[in-house]
């Protein structure tokens, strides 16, 4: 996908498409820094977009790991499905459906949730999603997400025991990556 097309998607729905350009490979490395991916069995990625974080997961997660990708933007789905192997399942829906998606698949334990979602989600989506994410992290799920504006983001994630994992200068715009667990 071209930079121009990506930017147009951002302008069309900034609350769905949080970034003006795809994240960099350095950002993807930062998202998984310090995680032992080799032992993971089930991973969820919220808002994979063009799949920059997905690509590093595909390379580093074991062959027996299942990865659920939840994406709302139709234009990102087919390119993801075409290039990913059978460990990946791409679902077009809102991230607020995470709890029911896991239940439908009989998944009780998630090792990692990686999120590319904006903190400016609609309140009804955020309320449902955050309740699920809080429950998952309390049960041992590791969560990673990024922001370009940590001051504003921290207000939205105030219920999470988050810590800054790293700062990625080599991304446009530069990003801060946060973790829970």
PECORSUL-V351063 format. One record per residue. PHI is phi as a letter, one per 20 degrees, with the letter a starting at -180 (none if undefined). PSI is psi in whole degrees, 0 to 359 (* if undefined). Layout:
BEGIN
PHI/PSI ; PHI/PSI
END
This chain:
BEGIN
none/135 ; f/157 ; g/320 ; f/314 ; f/318 ; g/315 ; f/322 ; f/322 ; f/322 ; f/313 ; f/325 ; f/317 ; b/76 ; f/337 ; f/345 ; e/314 ; d/100 ; f/339 ; d/153 ; e/341 ; b/158 ; f/151 ; f/156 ; e/165 ; f/327 ; f/324 ; f/319 ; f/318 ; f/319 ; f/325 ; f/332 ; d/1 ; g/130 ; n/357 ; e/138 ; e/90 ; f/341 ; f/340 ; d/4 ; f/142 ; d/330 ; b/127 ; c/144 ; c/135 ; d/124 ; e/121 ; m/59 ; f/340 ; l/234 ; f/350 ; n/24 ; f/315 ; f/324 ; g/319 ; f/318 ; f/327 ; f/317 ; g/323 ; f/325 ; d/342 ; e/149 ; f/162 ; f/335 ; e/5 ; e/138 ; d/141 ; c/123 ; d/122 ; d/126 ; d/115 ; c/135 ; e/331 ; e/113 ; g/320 ; f/338 ; e/338 ; f/306 ; f/315 ; f/324 ; f/311 ; f/323 ; f/325 ; d/353 ; e/153 ; e/184 ; f/0 ; f/338 ; e/137 ; c/123 ; d/125 ; c/130 ; e/104 ; a/177 ; f/146 ; f/342 ; f/348 ; e/7 ; g/313 ; g/312 ; f/326 ; f/317 ; f/317 ; f/315 ; f/332 ; e/0 ; m/28 ; e/119 ; d/338 ; c/123 ; d/127 ; f/322 ; b/138 ; d/122 ; d/132 ; c/131 ; d/19 ; e/149 ; f/154 ; f/353 ; e/27 ; g/152 ; g/145 ; g/323 ; f/326 ; f/312 ; f/317 ; g/310 ; f/313 ; f/313 ; f/326 ; f/317 ; f/315 ; f/321 ; f/317 ; f/316 ; f/313 ; f/327 ; f/334 ; e/13 ; o/357 ; f/133 ; e/138 ; c/138 ; c/138 ; b/167 ; c/164 ; b/157 ; e/346 ; c/79 ; g/324 ; g/314 ; f/320 ; f/320 ; g/327 ; f/322 ; f/330 ; d/25 ; f/337 ; e/351 ; e/137 ; f/70 ; e/157 ; b/148 ; f/129 ; e/313 ; a/169 ; d/132 ; d/102 ; f/321 ; e/62 ; b/151 ; d/118 ; f/166 ; g/149 ; c/154 ; d/136 ; d/133 ; d/156 ; c/155 ; c/132 ; n/*
END
